[in-house]
């Protein structure tokens, strides 16, 4: 774990790399050319900085034609904060331990859906449940995702049991069996319009521009008897009022509850028998 944190600290130590992360936080899916615009750096320098950020898992990339698009991955920073910085956080004033809020009570940081669930199963089994078509069918019925789960591959989605799998532009960002799975999320589609209750053509067109991302992280629970800690972060939403954010916040909670039920299904979890992650 210390070696992983060393890479993150090294990546964050440079102001230019932090500036690139800020740009990706503002808008994901940028090319090398877009990220370098307005910066006092050569294209080669930007590329080298991005390579360091990729090595630290702070940036994920996806090929789109001839271009390589870059996305922020905030998970390593959260892990660093949880497992290292948090040890020195006990005496910190409470007023500083929460993000600043607007007068309406909203956080100033970008909105996201975050959820943690503990499952009496191994990280490998849970990862399989998220990717294996037979297991997906067990808890989602005749709907859900389909992919070969290789980085850059499409994640097709079947939304209607009587429909077909379709490519809505979702792409695999990271696929580490037993550890992490991440992919871009589809935009609102015409078939969602009635579901989300948007009647205005202009309002729907604006809402349909938004593209987000979902990331699953798997790690042994703090208490071995609790099994595996599954953290899902669905982020990169533009607004706290995002209709997609409201939709996935309900959907993912229900889906992961079904995953938990499926994998625990009457079996007794024995942490001593779990293979190493």
C-alpha positions as CSV (number, residue, x, y, z in Angstrom):
1,X,0.0,0.0,0.0
2,X,2.9,2.4,0.8
3,X,4.2,1.9,-2.8
4,X,0.8,2.8,-4.2
5,X,0.7,6.0,-2.1
6,X,4.2,6.9,-3.1
7,X,3.1,7.0,-6.7
8,X,0.1,9.2,-5.8
9,X,2.2,11.6,-3.7
10,X,4.7,11.8,-6.5
11,X,2.0,12.6,-9.1
12,X,0.4,15.2,-6.9
13,X,3.7,16.9,-6.0
14,X,3.9,18.8,-9.3
15,X,1.7,21.9,-9.9
16,X,1.4,21.2,-13.6
17,X,0.0,17.7,-12.9
18,X,-2.5,19.1,-10.4
19,X,-3.6,21.6,-13.0
20,X,-4.3,18.8,-15.4
21,X,-6.3,17.0,-12.8
22,X,-8.3,20.2,-12.2
23,X,-9.1,20.4,-15.9
24,X,-10.3,16.8,-16.0
25,X,-12.4,17.4,-12.9
26,X,-14.1,20.3,-14.7
27,X,-14.6,18.2,-17.9
28,X,-13.7,14.5,-18.4
29,X,-13.0,12.9,-21.8
30,X,-10.4,15.5,-23.0
31,X,-7.7,14.7,-25.6
32,X,-4.0,15.5,-25.2
33,X,-4.5,18.6,-27.4
34,X,-7.4,19.9,-25.4
35,X,-5.6,19.4,-22.1
36,X,-2.6,21.4,-23.3
37,X,-4.5,24.4,-24.6
38,X,-3.5,27.6,-22.8
39,X,-0.8,25.9,-20.7
40,X,2.9,27.0,-20.9
41,X,4.0,23.5,-21.7
42,X,4.9,21.6,-24.9
43,X,2.7,18.8,-26.1
44,X,5.5,16.4,-25.1
45,X,5.6,17.8,-21.6
46,X,1.8,17.4,-21.2
47,X,2.1,13.8,-22.4
48,X,4.9,13.0,-19.9
49,X,2.8,14.5,-17.0
50,X,-0.2,12.4,-18.1
51,X,1.9,9.3,-18.1
52,X,2.8,9.9,-14.5
53,X,-0.8,10.4,-13.6
54,X,-1.8,7.2,-15.4
55,X,0.9,5.3,-13.5
56,X,-0.6,6.5,-10.3
57,X,-4.1,5.5,-11.4
58,X,-5.3,9.2,-11.2
59,X,-6.1,9.3,-14.8
60,X,-7.9,6.7,-17.0
61,X,-7.8,6.7,-20.8
62,X,-10.0,5.4,-23.5
63,X,-9.3,5.2,-27.3
64,X,-11.8,7.0,-29.4
65,X,-10.8,6.7,-33.1
66,X,-7.3,8.1,-33.4
67,X,-7.6,10.1,-30.2
68,X,-6.9,9.0,-26.6
69,X,-9.4,10.6,-24.2
70,X,-8.5,11.2,-20.5
71,X,-10.8,10.9,-17.4
72,X,-10.1,11.8,-13.8
73,X,-10.1,8.8,-11.4
74,X,-10.5,10.2,-7.9
75,X,-10.4,6.8,-6.1
76,X,-6.6,6.8,-5.3
77,X,-6.9,10.2,-3.6
78,X,-9.9,9.0,-1.6
79,X,-7.9,5.9,-0.6
80,X,-5.0,8.0,0.5
81,X,-7.2,10.3,2.5
82,X,-9.0,7.3,4.2
83,X,-6.0,5.2,5.0
84,X,-3.1,7.6,5.6
85,X,-4.1,11.2,6.1
86,X,-7.1,10.2,8.2
87,X,-4.7,9.0,11.0
88,X,-3.7,12.6,11.6
89,X,-7.2,14.0,11.3
90,X,-8.5,13.5,14.8
91,X,-7.7,17.0,16.2
92,X,-8.9,18.9,13.2
93,X,-11.6,21.4,13.8
94,X,-15.1,20.1,12.8
95,X,-15.7,23.2,10.7
96,X,-12.9,22.2,8.4
97,X,-13.8,18.6,8.1
98,X,-16.8,19.2,5.8
99,X,-16.9,20.8,2.4
100,X,-18.1,24.4,2.2
101,X,-21.7,24.7,1.3
102,X,-23.8,27.3,-0.6
103,X,-26.6,29.2,1.3
104,X,-29.0,26.6,-0.1
105,X,-27.1,23.8,1.7
106,X,-25.5,22.3,-1.5
107,X,-21.9,21.3,-1.6
108,X,-19.7,23.3,-3.8
109,X,-17.9,20.3,-5.2
110,X,-19.3,18.4,-8.1
111,X,-22.3,16.1,-7.2
112,X,-21.9,12.4,-7.2
113,X,-23.6,9.2,-6.0
114,X,-21.4,7.3,-3.5
115,X,-22.5,4.1,-1.8
116,X,-20.7,1.5,0.3
117,X,-22.1,-2.0,0.9
118,X,-20.5,-5.0,2.7
119,X,-21.0,-8.4,1.1
120,X,-20.2,-11.8,2.6
121,X,-18.3,-12.9,-0.4
122,X,-14.8,-12.5,-1.9
123,X,-13.7,-9.6,-4.1
124,X,-13.3,-12.0,-7.0
125,X,-16.8,-13.3,-6.7
126,X,-18.3,-9.8,-6.5
127,X,-16.3,-8.7,-9.6
128,X,-17.6,-11.7,-11.4
129,X,-21.2,-10.8,-10.4
130,X,-20.6,-7.4,-11.9
131,X,-19.3,-8.7,-15.2
132,X,-20.5,-12.3,-15.9
133,X,-23.6,-12.4,-18.1
134,X,-25.2,-15.4,-16.3
135,X,-24.9,-13.8,-12.9
136,X,-26.1,-10.4,-14.2
137,X,-29.2,-12.2,-15.5
138,X,-29.7,-13.7,-12.0
139,X,-30.2,-10.3,-10.4
140,X,-31.1,-8.0,-13.2
141,X,-33.3,-10.3,-15.3
142,X,-33.1,-10.0,-19.0
143,X,-31.6,-6.5,-19.0
144,X,-28.2,-5.0,-18.0
145,X,-24.7,-4.6,-19.4
146,X,-22.7,-6.8,-21.7
147,X,-18.9,-6.4,-22.5
148,X,-15.7,-8.4,-22.9
149,X,-14.5,-6.0,-20.1
150,X,-11.2,-5.0,-21.7
151,X,-10.1,-1.4,-21.3
152,X,-11.5,0.6,-24.2
153,X,-14.2,-2.0,-25.1
154,X,-17.8,-1.0,-25.4
155,X,-20.3,-1.7,-22.6
156,X,-23.5,-2.5,-24.4
157,X,-26.7,-2.3,-22.5
158,X,-30.1,-3.9,-22.8
159,X,-32.8,-1.7,-21.2
160,X,-35.9,-3.6,-22.3
161,X,-36.2,-7.4,-21.7
162,X,-37.8,-7.6,-25.2
163,X,-35.2,-5.4,-26.8
164,X,-31.7,-5.8,-28.0
165,X,-28.3,-5.0,-26.6
166,X,-27.2,-1.5,-27.9
167,X,-24.0,0.5,-27.9
168,X,-24.9,3.8,-26.2
169,X,-21.2,5.0,-26.2
170,X,-20.2,3.4,-22.9
171,X,-16.5,2.4,-22.7
172,X,-14.5,0.4,-20.2
173,X,-12.0,2.7,-18.3
174,X,-10.5,0.2,-15.9
175,X,-10.9,-3.5,-15.4
176,X,-8.9,-5.1,-12.6
177,X,-10.5,-8.4,-11.5
178,X,-11.2,-8.5,-7.8
179,X,-10.2,-4.8,-7.4
180,X,-11.8,-2.3,-9.6
181,X,-14.2,-1.8,-12.5
182,X,-14.9,1.5,-14.2
183,X,-16.7,2.6,-17.3
184,X,-18.3,5.7,-18.8
185,X,-22.0,6.0,-18.6
186,X,-24.5,6.6,-21.4
187,X,-26.3,9.9,-22.0
188,X,-30.1,10.1,-21.6
189,X,-31.8,8.4,-24.5
190,X,-35.2,9.2,-26.0
191,X,-36.6,6.0,-24.4
192,X,-35.8,7.6,-21.0
193,X,-37.8,10.7,-21.5
194,X,-41.1,9.5,-20.1
195,X,-39.3,7.7,-17.3
196,X,-37.5,10.9,-16.1
197,X,-40.6,13.1,-16.6
198,X,-39.1,15.7,-19.0
199,X,-41.7,17.2,-21.4
200,X,-39.8,20.1,-22.8
201,X,-37.7,19.4,-25.9
202,X,-35.2,22.0,-25.0
203,X,-34.8,20.7,-21.4
204,X,-34.4,17.2,-22.6
205,X,-31.8,18.2,-25.2
206,X,-29.8,20.0,-22.5
207,X,-30.0,17.1,-20.0
208,X,-29.0,14.6,-22.7
209,X,-25.6,16.3,-23.1
210,X,-24.4,15.1,-19.8
211,X,-22.0,12.1,-19.6
212,X,-21.0,10.5,-16.4
213,X,-18.9,7.6,-15.1
214,X,-19.3,4.7,-12.7
215,X,-16.5,3.1,-10.7
216,X,-16.7,0.0,-8.4
217,X,-13.8,-0.5,-5.9
218,X,-13.4,-3.8,-4.0
219,X,-11.3,-4.3,-0.9
220,X,-11.4,-6.6,2.2
221,X,-13.6,-5.2,4.9
222,X,-12.0,-3.6,7.9
223,X,-13.4,-6.5,10.0
224,X,-12.6,-9.8,8.2
225,X,-15.9,-11.3,9.3
226,X,-17.7,-8.6,7.3
227,X,-16.4,-10.0,4.0
228,X,-15.7,-7.5,1.2
229,X,-16.3,-3.7,1.1
230,X,-17.8,-2.6,-2.2
231,X,-17.7,1.1,-2.9
232,X,-19.5,2.5,-5.9
233,X,-18.9,6.1,-7.1
234,X,-21.0,7.4,-10.0
235,X,-19.7,10.9,-10.7
236,X,-18.9,13.6,-13.3
237,X,-22.4,15.0,-13.2
238,X,-22.8,18.6,-14.1
239,X,-25.5,19.6,-11.6
240,X,-27.0,18.6,-8.3
241,X,-30.3,18.7,-10.2
242,X,-29.1,16.1,-12.8
243,X,-32.0,13.8,-13.7
244,X,-29.5,11.0,-14.5
245,X,-28.0,11.4,-11.0
246,X,-31.4,11.1,-9.4
247,X,-32.1,8.0,-11.5
248,X,-28.8,6.1,-10.8
249,X,-29.0,6.9,-7.1
250,X,-32.1,4.8,-6.9
251,X,-31.1,2.2,-9.5
252,X,-27.6,1.4,-8.2
253,X,-28.9,1.0,-4.6
254,X,-31.5,-1.6,-5.7
255,X,-29.0,-3.4,-8.0
256,X,-26.3,-3.8,-5.4
257,X,-28.9,-5.0,-2.8
258,X,-29.8,-7.7,-5.3
259,X,-26.1,-8.6,-5.8
260,X,-25.7,-8.9,-2.1
261,X,-28.8,-11.2,-1.8
262,X,-27.6,-13.3,-4.7
263,X,-24.0,-13.8,-3.4
264,X,-25.0,-14.3,0.2
265,X,-28.0,-16.6,-0.7
266,X,-27.9,-18.9,2.3
267,X,-24.1,-19.5,2.2
268,X,-21.9,-18.9,5.1
269,X,-18.9,-16.7,4.2
270,X,-15.5,-18.0,5.6
271,X,-12.8,-15.2,5.3
272,X,-10.1,-17.8,6.1
273,X,-10.9,-19.6,2.8
274,X,-10.8,-16.4,0.7
275,X,-8.1,-16.3,-2.0
276,X,-5.7,-13.3,-1.8
277,X,-6.9,-10.2,-3.8
